[in-house]
Amino acid sequence: MARFHTLRQEQWIPRPIDEVFAFFADAGNLEEITPPWLGFRILAITPGPVAEGTEIRYRLRLHGIPIFWRTGIRLWQAPRRFVDVQRSGPYQLWHHTHRFEAREGGTKMTDVVRYTLPFGFLGRIVHAMKVRGDVVRIFDYRRKRIGELFATEPNSVP
């Protein structure tokens, strides 16, 4: 049976919810908030505006290993939340919920990522030794970069 791992991160952004959601609705901004050491590049995206059913194909390099990843938008409820899931890639499961809440003159953004690796017990060992740290480091970078882009203190959530 697969064992799920969860990463949860909150960030307050001093901008209106519609502006913040619009930034995340533009798949091109993924490259802007992904650490440069991953060499992240979008290869293809379903034409038209991002919505439920949109698919994104991209590649990145993790520890020198090229990874091709395909995700799809499973749920789209603008400007409150959306969910992207891995359709093919390095995880057995990747389910990322993005929530946005108008709050205190800005937007509280919450990311909840549920994921699991393939290969059972071996996958759990690799997660403990390397993957957990990689995921945290990637999301820490993302938090910092979003803070810079929206001129926020990265750790403040009113």
N, C-alpha and C positions, 0 to 999 in steps of 0.2 A: 504494500500500500504506500502511496506517495505521501511524503511529509511536506507540508506547506511551510514556507517561510514568509514572514510579513515585514515590510518596511512601511512605516507611517511617518509622514513629515508634514508639518504645518508651517505656513509662512504668511505674514501679513504684508500686503502690497498697498501703498497709499494711492491707489488709482481706482476709478469706478469699475465695477464688475464687468460692464460691457467692454471696456477697453482691455482689461486683463484677459477676458475670455477670447476676445478677437485675436490677441497675440498668440494664445495657445491653439486657436483654431487654424492658424496658418502653419501648416506642416513644415514650411521652409524655415521657421524659427527653431526647429529641433536642432539644427546644426549650430545655432547661436548659443544654445544652453547645454550642449553636450561637450564634455571635456575634449580639448584638442588632441590629447594623447590617444584617443580612441580612433582618430582618423575617420570619423563618421561622415558618410555621404549618402544622400537620398538618391536612389537609382531610378525609381518610378513611383508615381502616385496616381490613383484613379482620377481622371479628369473631373473638373467641376469643383464646387466648394466642398470642404470637408463636412461629412455627415455620416450617419449610420450607413455602414456598408463600404465606406472608403477603405482602400487598401494602400499601404505604403511598403515599398521594398527598399531596403538600404543595406549598406555594408559598413563594417567597422573592423578594427584590428584590436584584439585583446591579447596582450602579452605576445605580440607578433603574429598571432594566428588570425587569418582573415575569417570573418564571420558574415554570412549573408542571413538577413533577417527579414521576415515579412509579418507585418501586423495589420490588423483590421479594426475599424471602429465598430464596436458591438452596440454601444448605446450613445445617443447624442441628444442631450437636453439643454440646449443653449439658453441662457448663459450660466446654468447651474452646475452641470456635470457632463462628463463623457468618459467612456471606458474604451481602452484599447487592449487587444489581446494578441498574443503571438499566434500566428497561423503556421509559421515554420521558423526554426531558429535553434539557438543553443539550449533553451529550457524545455522541460517537459510541459510546464505551464508558466505563462506570464500573463497576469491579469492586473492592469493598472487603471485604477479609478482616480479621476481628477475631479475634485469638488471645489466650487467657488461660492462664497457667501459674502454678500454685501454686509460690511461691518465697520463701524467706527470711522466712517468717511473714506473707507477704502475697501479692500477685498481680502478676505481670509481664504487662502488656497490650501487645500489638503490633498496630499497624494497618499494613496494606499496601494501598495504593490504586493500582490500575493504571487509567489513563484515557487517552483520546485525544479530540481534538476533530474535528468534521467539517471539511470544506472544504480538505483536503489541505495544500498549501503555505501558503495563507492562514491556516489553522488553526494551523499551526506558528509562524507569525509572531505571531499573537495570543497564543498560549501563551507565547512568549518575552517578549513585551512586557507582558502583563497577567495571564493566567490562572495561570501558575506561582506568581506572587507572591500572588494571591488564595487559591489552595489552601493554600499554606504559612501564610499569615496566619490562615485559618480553622482549620487544625489546630493552630497555636500557641495560639490562643484556647481551643480545645477542651482542649488539654493543661493550660493554666493553670486553666481552670474545673474540670476533673476533680480537679486538685490541691487546689483550694479545697474542693470538695464532700467529698473524702475526706481532707482535711487532710494532704496530702503536699507534699514539695518537688517542683515540677514537673519538674525535670531529673534526678532521682535514679533510677537503675536499678541495684539491686545485682547 
